[in-house]
Structure formats: structure tokens, C-alpha cells
Amino acid sequence: MHRPKPSTEKLKPRVKKGIEDLRNQIDVLDRGILGLLAQRMDLVKEIGQQKIDMGLPAYQSDRLAWLLVNRSLLGSQLGLPTGLIIDIYTRIHQESLQVQNQITCPSSKPRESDQV
């Protein structure tokens, strides 16, 4: 889905260019973030397969607790709000479980997000 970029037409040309340059830098970073997220999900699939091979459940509460504490500390060291980091990684973990559950229980119904 491609959305038009917000208009900066009413701004002074120099300010407009500065904002557009910064937005372009953000766009590059966002593409990188999404690429890394896709790589992470590939690893999640591999972990899911290994969990099947080892007879482990997809959900492991100790991993989630460790992930949230560890990433919150790292985010804090980088000057990021703890709540943001917890929200992001909670959602990433939820999606990771969905992916792993699809691997471990392939007969389960597709998710709504898969039907878009």
C-alpha cells in the first residue's frame, strides 16, 4: 500500500527541502527496519521448526520475560521510552508465536491479517 507523502507545499522552500531530506532519511531507515524484521521472522520460523524437533511448545514464558527486560534496558540505554520498547517487542513476540503456531499446528485457521 503506497500513500502519498504529506504535503509541505505551504512551507518556505529551504524549510520544505530540509523536512523532505529528513523524511527521506527516515524512509531509508524504515526500509532497513522492515528488512531486519523480515530477517527476524525468518529466524522465528527456523526456531519454530527446531521446537517441533525437540518437542518444545511455541510459547515459553521465560523467553518473553527475558526479552522484555533485556530490550527495555537496551532501549533505555539508547534513550528510547521503555513503554514504546515494551509495546513493540510484545507485538513482535505475539506475531512470532503466531508464525510458530502455524508451523507447529499447520491445520489451524489462517489469521485475519493473512487474509488481507
N, C-alpha and C positions, 0 to 999 in steps of 0.2 A: 504494500500500500504506500503510495507516494503522495505526500501532502505538499502543497505549495509552501514555500518559506514565508514566514511573517513579513509583512511589508515594512520597509524602512524608508519609504518614499518621502515622508514628511520631515526627515532629519536632514541636517546640513550634510553636504557631500563628504566632508572629511570624517564626521562622526559616523555617517552611514557606512563608509568604507571600513572604518575601524570595527564597527559592530559586525559587519559582514565577514571581515577577516577572522574575528574571534569565533563567530559561529561556524565558519569553515573549519577552524581548528577543532572545535567541539565535534563537528561531524566526522572528522578523521578519527578522533579518539573514540567516538561511539561505534564506528565500524570496527575498530580494534577490540573494544569491549565485547561486541557481539561475536566477533571471531573467536575470542577467548572463551566466551560462554559456550559456543558450539563445540569447541575442543573439549571443554569440561564435560559436556553432556556425552560426548563420545567415550570419555573415560568412565563415566557413570554406567554406560551400557556394558563396558568391559567388566566393571566391578559387579554388576548385576549377574553376569554370566558366571563369574567366579563364585559368587554367593550360592548360585544354584549348585555348582560343582561341589561346594563344601557343605551344602545343606544348611546354609545360614538364611535367616529371614532378611527381607529387604530393609525393614526398619530396625535400627539399632539406636536406642535412646542415648547411650553414652556417646555415640558419634555426634549426634545433634547437639548435645550439651557442650561437648568439646569444641565443635565447630563455632557455635555462637560465642563462647567465651574467647576463643582464640582470635576469631575475626574481629570481634568488638575491640579487643586490645590492639590489634594491628591497625584497625581503622582509627582508633583514638590516637595512636602514635602518629598517624598521618593527618590528624586534625579533622577527621570526619565525625559527624554526630553518631553516637552509639545507637540511637534509635533507628537511624537510617540503615546502618550496617545490619542490625538485627532483623529489620524488615526484609532487606534484600536477601540475606542468607537463609532466613526462614522460608521465603518463597522459592529460592533456588533448591533448597533441601526438599520441599514439598514436590516440586517438579521432578527432582531426581528420584524420589520414591515412586512417583507415577511411572516414570520410564522403567525403573527396575521391576515394578509390579507387572508391567506389560511383558517384560522378559520372563519373569517367573510364573506368571499366570496369563499366557497369551490368549486364552479364551475369554478373558474379561472384556466387558464392553468398552468401546473407544470412548475417550473423554470428549466433552463438548468442544474443547479447544482443538481437537483433532478433526472436527467436522466442519470447521470454518472454511 
